[in-house]
Amino acid sequence: MKPFSYLEPDSLDEALDLLGRHGDDAKVIAGGTALVNFMKNDLVEPRFVIGLRRLKHLQAMTEDNGLRIGALTTLRTLETSPTVAGYAPLLAQACRLVATVRIRMMATLGGAIAYADPALDTPPALMACDASFTVQSRREARTVPAYQFFTGILETVLAPDELVTEIVVPRQPTGCRTAYIKFLPATHDDYATVSVAARVAVADGKVVDARIALGAVGATAVRAAAAEELLAGKEPNAANFRDAAQAATADLEPLKDIRGSPDYKRKMAAVHVVRALQAATTAPHP
Ligand SMILES: Cc1cc2nc3c(=O)[nH]c(=O)nc-3n(C[C@H](O)[C@H](O)[C@H](O)COP(=O)(O)OP(=O)(O)OC[C@H]3O[C@@H](n4cnc5c(N)ncnc54)[C@H](O)[C@@H]3O)c2cc1C
């Protein structure tokens, strides 16, 4: 590991100043579960590491026009919070399936989305919750919808001087039920082979609202808007779920890796879209 200077700002303003000054040469560190591995393996070599742990308000959740989750909130807090269970059960379901509890005690939601590995569990759940992210720099603050944030493998819309400060999740509409399915290789604490987040509302025997998003099926998590449209107004039955799965997976370009070939992942994605829709539509009402 190359030597670096460790800086620990006391306020968000100070952190943004430091990023404005050193952005190209700096990395912020939140839980460190991804960054430390990258640094140990010389995959990133920042001259400055900016620790965020003194920014206590970024570890808090507030209810104000949706649930505003500070970027430093850990995945363990999210999986156990009754407030998150009420607003966005999908997010809690996805966090519960990330790695081990030791990782979830350290890993933060802001760190996960900035990391942007395509197989992470939280991005598809956030997309299916209609979440958006507040991104701040000295220049501006902006809001980015979850489905527009990820641009490639480990790539996002973040500029070097920008921080994710909060993740905003609207309250789940009445009548919605959800399922997050993570299809894993051999061990329960691995990254997904494919994952599917589904949120569905049914009224009078017809689907009235659907959100479907997939993870580990390409360079980024993706929202399956065509499948959502196809389901609207249809009966929630196996044939319609299979049509939705076909629409959700037709254009996917999964990456070949140790978890499988692109063809295998595309097939598994279709199988798990059907399963997620079945699970969501038969789950007890919250
Ligand atoms: C053994 C292991 C198993 C794992 N298994 C899974 C799994 O099954 N499912 C899953 O979803 N994930 C898994 N992960 C990944 C884990 O979720 C991420 O490492 C974690 O969420 C990153 O959060 P962090 O707070 O530790 O980020 P850090 O490691 O601190 O930072 C990650 C990156 O984000 C940047 N960053 C951090 N916070 C911000 C911010 N607020 N604004 C802008 N940039 C920021 C950092 O500069 C760095 O580039 C696993 C990780 C490990 C080590």
PDBQT file of the ligand as one rigid body, heavy atoms in Angstrom, charges set to zero:
ROOT
HETATM    1  C1  LIG A 301     -16.282 -10.094   2.484  1.00  0.00    +0.000 C 
HETATM    2  C2  LIG A 301     -17.283  -9.175   1.845  1.00  0.00    +0.000 A 
HETATM    3  C3  LIG A 301     -18.481  -9.703   1.382  1.00  0.00    +0.000 A 
HETATM    4  C4  LIG A 301     -19.430  -8.853   0.825  1.00  0.00    +0.000 A 
HETATM    5  N1  LIG A 301     -20.616  -9.395   0.388  1.00  0.00    +0.000 NA
HETATM    6  C5  LIG A 301     -21.584  -8.557  -0.082  1.00  0.00    +0.000 A 
HETATM    7  C6  LIG A 301     -22.865  -9.062  -0.447  1.00  0.00    +0.000 A 
HETATM    8  O1  LIG A 301     -23.168 -10.245  -0.344  1.00  0.00    +0.000 OA
HETATM    9  N2  LIG A 301     -23.783  -8.162  -0.907  1.00  0.00    +0.000 N 
HETATM   10  C7  LIG A 301     -23.519  -6.821  -1.005  1.00  0.00    +0.000 A 
HETATM   11  O2  LIG A 301     -24.394  -6.061  -1.402  1.00  0.00    +0.000 OA
HETATM   12  N3  LIG A 301     -22.309  -6.338  -0.685  1.00  0.00    +0.000 NA
HETATM   13  C8  LIG A 301     -21.343  -7.165  -0.220  1.00  0.00    +0.000 A 
HETATM   14  N4  LIG A 301     -20.135  -6.658   0.117  1.00  0.00    +0.000 N 
HETATM   15  C9  LIG A 301     -19.824  -5.273  -0.209  1.00  0.00    +0.000 C 
HETATM   16  C10 LIG A 301     -20.238  -4.309   0.870  1.00  0.00    +0.000 C 
HETATM   17  O3  LIG A 301     -21.640  -4.129   0.828  1.00  0.00    +0.000 OA
HETATM   18  C11 LIG A 301     -19.526  -3.014   0.581  1.00  0.00    +0.000 C 
HETATM   19  O4  LIG A 301     -18.148  -3.232   0.747  1.00  0.00    +0.000 OA
HETATM   20  C12 LIG A 301     -19.969  -1.907   1.508  1.00  0.00    +0.000 C 
HETATM   21  O5  LIG A 301     -21.346  -1.662   1.407  1.00  0.00    +0.000 OA
HETATM   22  C13 LIG A 301     -19.240  -0.614   1.232  1.00  0.00    +0.000 C 
HETATM   23  O6  LIG A 301     -19.593   0.295   2.248  1.00  0.00    +0.000 OA
HETATM   24  P1  LIG A 301     -18.462   0.948   3.154  1.00  0.00    +0.000 P 
HETATM   25  O7  LIG A 301     -19.153   1.908   4.049  1.00  0.00    +0.000 OA
HETATM   26  O8  LIG A 301     -17.621  -0.075   3.810  1.00  0.00    +0.000 OA
HETATM   27  O9  LIG A 301     -17.660   1.725   2.023  1.00  0.00    +0.000 OA
HETATM   28  P2  LIG A 301     -16.105   2.086   1.937  1.00  0.00    +0.000 P 
HETATM   29  O10 LIG A 301     -15.308   0.833   1.764  1.00  0.00    +0.000 OA
HETATM   30  O11 LIG A 301     -15.722   2.990   3.039  1.00  0.00    +0.000 OA
HETATM   31  O12 LIG A 301     -16.116   2.918   0.570  1.00  0.00    +0.000 OA
HETATM   32  C14 LIG A 301     -16.442   2.289  -0.656  1.00  0.00    +0.000 C 
HETATM   33  C15 LIG A 301     -16.268   3.311  -1.784  1.00  0.00    +0.000 C 
HETATM   34  O13 LIG A 301     -17.268   4.326  -1.688  1.00  0.00    +0.000 OA
HETATM   35  C16 LIG A 301     -16.678   5.614  -1.484  1.00  0.00    +0.000 C 
HETATM   36  N5  LIG A 301     -17.570   6.249  -0.510  1.00  0.00    +0.000 N 
HETATM   37  C17 LIG A 301     -17.895   5.813   0.730  1.00  0.00    +0.000 A 
HETATM   38  N6  LIG A 301     -18.837   6.585   1.278  1.00  0.00    +0.000 NA
HETATM   39  C18 LIG A 301     -19.106   7.567   0.364  1.00  0.00    +0.000 A 
HETATM   40  C19 LIG A 301     -20.005   8.681   0.346  1.00  0.00    +0.000 A 
HETATM   41  N7  LIG A 301     -20.850   8.942   1.359  1.00  0.00    +0.000 N 
HETATM   42  N8  LIG A 301     -20.023   9.460  -0.758  1.00  0.00    +0.000 NA
HETATM   43  C20 LIG A 301     -19.198   9.222  -1.805  1.00  0.00    +0.000 A 
HETATM   44  N9  LIG A 301     -18.327   8.167  -1.842  1.00  0.00    +0.000 NA
HETATM   45  C21 LIG A 301     -18.302   7.356  -0.773  1.00  0.00    +0.000 A 
HETATM   46  C22 LIG A 301     -15.283   5.358  -0.996  1.00  0.00    +0.000 C 
HETATM   47  O14 LIG A 301     -14.406   6.410  -1.340  1.00  0.00    +0.000 OA
HETATM   48  C23 LIG A 301     -14.944   4.078  -1.734  1.00  0.00    +0.000 C 
HETATM   49  O15 LIG A 301     -14.568   4.375  -3.060  1.00  0.00    +0.000 OA
HETATM   50  C24 LIG A 301     -19.170  -7.461   0.704  1.00  0.00    +0.000 A 
HETATM   51  C25 LIG A 301     -17.956  -6.938   1.159  1.00  0.00    +0.000 A 
HETATM   52  C26 LIG A 301     -17.021  -7.774   1.745  1.00  0.00    +0.000 A 
HETATM   53  C27 LIG A 301     -15.736  -7.178   2.244  1.00  0.00    +0.000 C 
ENDROOT
TORSDOF 0
